């Protein structure tokens, strides 16, 4: 789930309190205020008024015809504030317009109107207002922070970083711009700088929940699941209802292979928001990784019920049906995923496998060719094209894609094995490199693709042995796990 945890700076300023203004009125015209007028003033100017009271009181004063230009500017501003706080951004902007017309030199009004435009997704108008606020008061940090948020949401991360840095320079003790600049660095792919900014935000405000979640995400993307989980733990301690922290922690547990804890966290997310589609997708992935394909299908069913245009859920359910050997249902789901997103390379890849084991070699090859067009340089797609072509008694064209494959990275050694450039022993050396999780995945792939080579050479016994190893040892989330079991079924043997 991608949700921006940008923190606005100094969003609203209420004008001088009602007591100050009523006192000034009494000095000007003693006895002028009736009980009703006094109430209107109270509601319009007192920060403790409800939003509805603020709107009612300010509206009465605006319509009274007795207010000075300066007071009207305040009353439009305060009514805009109330509308803004209630999410009525169009009404808020209309009132901010009136306030700026009456008092065009007031920087907070431009800042707040910029925030209202930003809430509507109108970042161009928001930036123009922040520019105006900065021009009127260049020493105020909040408009820089807010303009940084607008640039961030436009995807202009360089300008966002510059504005957040300016806000930090003006107020280095405010944690929010550090958190926001961290997000901008994060979006630029500079995870180390992002983590440094999240660290500083936390040092300044140890109870500021967002930087913990954001730092957890950065650690997670670096593959440091332990530190990620520690940060997510702290986030949920600070805010037990923080949905995204549970979601992130669930993803980190999944990355560690702790699928039961991942499922528990995704269940927590669903408890907080039963209509949150991604939580069902994520829990389905965890069930799938455990080999519990029926539970995965149930979760994908719910995801699709909530969002019938969810191509990811159709693709995932298709994979679960394929893992169960139900090629027909798998193909139907892949069809739907592709109908929803014709450029979904993973769905073409999955349907290619399903068609292959359903015996539709021409359709399978067409799917893999399409996946190759959508994801050129994907070595796994290239290997499957070669497998299907040879099963179809067609000549290999694997050598043609070599220029698009990074031969310094796995699974390049398997590609070179298929091209007879290196031996299986050399591939095994490469497969045994890395940590335990990496080695497990590579050995799975070595066994499966070596089994396919053995089948092509007519060595069914060697093929069955290698495919049994793949079926027994492959992570259940790997396509090679599905394929190894399907091949063994076609060979009339089991793992």
Secondary structure in CASP SS format (residue, H / E / C, confidence):
PFRMAT SS
TARGET T0000
AUTHOR 0000-0000-0000
METHOD secondary structure of the structure
MODEL  1
X C 1.00
X C 1.00
X C 1.00
X C 1.00
X C 1.00
X C 1.00
X C 1.00
X C 1.00
X C 1.00
X C 1.00
X C 1.00
X C 1.00
X C 1.00
X C 1.00
X C 1.00
X C 1.00
X C 1.00
X H 1.00
X H 1.00
X H 1.00
X H 1.00
X H 1.00
X H 1.00
X H 1.00
X H 1.00
X H 1.00
X H 1.00
X H 1.00
X C 1.00
X C 1.00
X C 1.00
X C 1.00
X C 1.00
X C 1.00
X H 1.00
X H 1.00
X H 1.00
X H 1.00
X H 1.00
X H 1.00
X H 1.00
X H 1.00
X H 1.00
X H 1.00
X H 1.00
X C 1.00
X C 1.00
X C 1.00
X C 1.00
X C 1.00
X H 1.00
X H 1.00
X H 1.00
X H 1.00
X H 1.00
X H 1.00
X H 1.00
X H 1.00
X H 1.00
X H 1.00
X H 1.00
X H 1.00
X H 1.00
X H 1.00
X C 1.00
X C 1.00
X C 1.00
X C 1.00
X H 1.00
X H 1.00
X H 1.00
X H 1.00
X H 1.00
X H 1.00
X H 1.00
X H 1.00
X H 1.00
X H 1.00
X H 1.00
X H 1.00
X H 1.00
X H 1.00
X H 1.00
X H 1.00
X H 1.00
X C 1.00
X C 1.00
X C 1.00
X H 1.00
X H 1.00
X H 1.00
X H 1.00
X H 1.00
X H 1.00
X H 1.00
X H 1.00
X H 1.00
X H 1.00
X H 1.00
X H 1.00
X H 1.00
X H 1.00
X C 1.00
X C 1.00
X C 1.00
X C 1.00
X H 1.00
X H 1.00
X H 1.00
X H 1.00
X H 1.00
X H 1.00
X H 1.00
X H 1.00
X H 1.00
X H 1.00
X H 1.00
X H 1.00
X H 1.00
X C 1.00
X C 1.00
X C 1.00
X H 1.00
X H 1.00
X H 1.00
X H 1.00
X H 1.00
X H 1.00
X H 1.00
X H 1.00
X H 1.00
X H 1.00
X H 1.00
X H 1.00
X H 1.00
X H 1.00
X C 1.00
X C 1.00
X C 1.00
X C 1.00
X H 1.00
X H 1.00
X H 1.00
X H 1.00
X H 1.00
X H 1.00
X H 1.00
X H 1.00
X H 1.00
X H 1.00
X H 1.00
X H 1.00
X H 1.00
X H 1.00
X C 1.00
X C 1.00
X H 1.00
X H 1.00
X H 1.00
X H 1.00
X H 1.00
X H 1.00
X H 1.00
X H 1.00
X H 1.00
X H 1.00
X H 1.00
X H 1.00
X H 1.00
X H 1.00
X C 1.00
X C 1.00
X C 1.00
X C 1.00
X H 1.00
X H 1.00
X H 1.00
X H 1.00
X H 1.00
X H 1.00
X H 1.00
X H 1.00
X H 1.00
X H 1.00
X H 1.00
X H 1.00
X H 1.00
X C 1.00
X C 1.00
X C 1.00
X H 1.00
X H 1.00
X H 1.00
X H 1.00
X H 1.00
X H 1.00
X H 1.00
X H 1.00
X H 1.00
X H 1.00
X H 1.00
X H 1.00
X H 1.00
X H 1.00
X C 1.00
X C 1.00
X C 1.00
X C 1.00
X H 1.00
X H 1.00
X H 1.00
X H 1.00
X H 1.00
X H 1.00
X H 1.00
X H 1.00
X H 1.00
X H 1.00
X H 1.00
X H 1.00
X H 1.00
X C 1.00
X C 1.00
X C 1.00
X H 1.00
X H 1.00
X H 1.00
X H 1.00
X H 1.00
X H 1.00
X H 1.00
X H 1.00
X H 1.00
X H 1.00
X H 1.00
X H 1.00
X H 1.00
X H 1.00
X C 1.00
X C 1.00
X C 1.00
X C 1.00
X H 1.00
X H 1.00
X H 1.00
X H 1.00
X H 1.00
X H 1.00
X H 1.00
X H 1.00
X H 1.00
X H 1.00
X H 1.00
X H 1.00
X H 1.00
X H 1.00
X C 1.00
X C 1.00
X H 1.00
X H 1.00
X H 1.00
X H 1.00
X H 1.00
X H 1.00
X H 1.00
X H 1.00
X H 1.00
X H 1.00
X H 1.00
X H 1.00
X H 1.00
X H 1.00
X C 1.00
X C 1.00
X C 1.00
X C 1.00
X H 1.00
X H 1.00
X H 1.00
X H 1.00
X H 1.00
X H 1.00
X H 1.00
X H 1.00
X H 1.00
X H 1.00
X H 1.00
X H 1.00
X H 1.00
X C 1.00
X C 1.00
X C 1.00
X H 1.00
X H 1.00
X H 1.00
X H 1.00
X H 1.00
X H 1.00
X H 1.00
X H 1.00
X H 1.00
X H 1.00
X H 1.00
X H 1.00
X H 1.00
X H 1.00
X C 1.00
X C 1.00
X C 1.00
X C 1.00
X H 1.00
X H 1.00
X H 1.00
X H 1.00
X H 1.00
X H 1.00
X H 1.00
X H 1.00
X H 1.00
X H 1.00
X H 1.00
X H 1.00
X H 1.00
X C 1.00
X C 1.00
X C 1.00
X H 1.00
X H 1.00
X H 1.00
X H 1.00
X H 1.00
X H 1.00
X H 1.00
X H 1.00
X H 1.00
X H 1.00
X H 1.00
X H 1.00
X H 1.00
X H 1.00
X C 1.00
X C 1.00
X C 1.00
X C 1.00
X H 1.00
X H 1.00
X H 1.00
X H 1.00
X H 1.00
X H 1.00
X H 1.00
X H 1.00
X H 1.00
X H 1.00
X H 1.00
X H 1.00
X H 1.00
X C 1.00
X C 1.00
X C 1.00
X H 1.00
X H 1.00
X H 1.00
X H 1.00
X H 1.00
X H 1.00
X H 1.00
X H 1.00
X H 1.00
X H 1.00
X H 1.00
X H 1.00
X H 1.00
X H 1.00
X C 1.00
X C 1.00
X C 1.00
X C 1.00
X H 1.00
X H 1.00
X H 1.00
X H 1.00
X H 1.00
X H 1.00
X H 1.00
X H 1.00
X H 1.00
X H 1.00
X H 1.00
X H 1.00
X H 1.00
X C 1.00
X C 1.00
X C 1.00
X C 1.00
X C 1.00
X C 1.00
X H 1.00
X H 1.00
X H 1.00
X H 1.00
X H 1.00
X H 1.00
X H 1.00
X C 1.00
X C 1.00
X C 1.00
X C 1.00
X C 1.00
X C 1.00
X C 1.00
X H 1.00
X H 1.00
X H 1.00
X H 1.00
X H 1.00
X H 1.00
X H 1.00
X C 1.00
X C 1.00
X C 1.00
X C 1.00
X C 1.00
X H 1.00
X H 1.00
X H 1.00
X H 1.00
X H 1.00
X H 1.00
X H 1.00
X H 1.00
X C 1.00
X C 1.00
X C 1.00
X C 1.00
X H 1.00
X H 1.00
X H 1.00
X H 1.00
X H 1.00
X H 1.00
X H 1.00
X H 1.00
X H 1.00
X H 1.00
X H 1.00
X H 1.00
X H 1.00
X H 1.00
X H 1.00
X H 1.00
X H 1.00
X H 1.00
X H 1.00
X H 1.00
X H 1.00
X C 1.00
X C 1.00
X C 1.00
X H 1.00
X H 1.00
X H 1.00
X H 1.00
X H 1.00
X H 1.00
X H 1.00
X H 1.00
X H 1.00
X H 1.00
X H 1.00
X H 1.00
X H 1.00
X H 1.00
X C 1.00
X C 1.00
X C 1.00
X C 1.00
X C 1.00
X H 1.00
X H 1.00
X H 1.00
X H 1.00
X H 1.00
X H 1.00
X H 1.00
X H 1.00
X H 1.00
X H 1.00
X H 1.00
X H 1.00
X H 1.00
X C 1.00
X C 1.00
X C 1.00
X C 1.00
END
